């Protein structure tokens, strides 16, 4: 599959928590197509929330099997400028969400998330949101 989908922490949490959720089925299809990807900050959030060594091991296996996109210095700068622009409009978005959104924009990735901050960002920037 050519088009990649950056899978946000909120989706991975649902995937691991709920065995029968539509999100889980949708993510399984993306994984089977080789369409999923991640970034370091998403991995950090998931490892931070791991409760057992088994969960850490599952995450290790997951991240070895999907593509990682690495943010650079320019990504951080542009994410900060996005946040600045939104703040001038009276919209406050956290730094992590800005960084994830910017990485998706730079790499022409769709973003799969349950976080409503990305809906707000997409109103002001050409962020592609993945929908089931």
N, C-alpha and C positions, 0 to 999 in steps of 0.2 A: 504494500500500500504506500502510495506516494505521500499523501497528506498525513502529517503527524498530529497527535493530540497530546498536549501537555496536561497530565492528570494531576489535579490539585489534591492537597492533603485531605480535604473534606470528602472527596470521592473515595480515596483509599480507605479512609476510616469506615465509610459505609460498606465498602467492599469486604473488609475483614470482619465487620460486626454482624451484618445481616446476610444470612445464607440465601434468602429467597427474594431479595430486593431487585426491582427492575434495574437499578444502577449496577448491581453485581453482574447481571446478565449482559448488559450493555458493555461493561468493562471487559468481561471475558471475551466478547466478540472482538473488541479492539485489540486485546492482547493476542488473540489467535491470528489476527491480520498483521501483527507487527506494527501497529499504528501508534502505540503508546510511547511516551517519553516522560522524563522527569528532569528536575534540576536540583542542585545541592540543597537549597533552602527547604524544599519539599522533603528530601531525605532527612534533613536535620529534624524537622517537625515530627516525622514519623518515628525516627529512632528515639527521640526524646519521650514520646508517648508509649514506647514498647514496655510492657509490664514484665515480660519473662525473657529468658535467653532464647527460648523457642521462637518468640516473636522477632527477636533480633535476627535469628538465623533465617526466618522467612523473608525478612526485609533484605538481608544480604543476597539471597537467591533471586529475589525480585529485581533488585537493582543491577545484578549481573546480567539479567536477561533482557533489559530494555535500554533504549538509547538515552544517554544523558546529554543535556545541553548545558554548556558552561557559560555563566555570565562573566563579562569582562568589565573593565573600568568604565568603558563608555556606557554599558548597560546601567551601572549604578548612577552615573551622571544623569542619563536620560530619565531614569526612574524618578530621581530627585526632582528633575524639572517638570515631569508629569505631575508629581505631587504638589509642586509649587503652583502650577497652573490651576489645578483643581482647588487648592486652598484659596486662591484669588477669587474663585467662584463660590466660596463658602463650603466646599466639600472636603472633608477630611478622610483620607484613606491611609491605612497603615503602611509602613515601609516595606514589609514583607509582601503584601499584596501588590504594591507598586512594582517591586522587583520582578515578581512572577509575571505580571501583565506586560512589563517592558520586554522581558525575555521572549514571551510569546509573540509580541509584535515584531521584534527584531528578526525572529526566525520563521515568521509566517506560520505559526502554529495556532491551531484552535485550542482553546482552553476549556477543560471540562471541570466544573466546580459547582458547589452548592453555595458558595460564599457570595452574598449579594453585593459586596463591594465591587466585584468584577462587572456586574450589571451596570453599576454606576460608571465605572471607568469606560465601559463600552459605549456609553451615551456620549462621551466626549472624545474618544480615541477609537481608531478602527480595529479594536480588539475583537477577534472572532471567537464567539462562545459556542462550544459544542453542545448540542442538544440530542437527547435520545429520541 
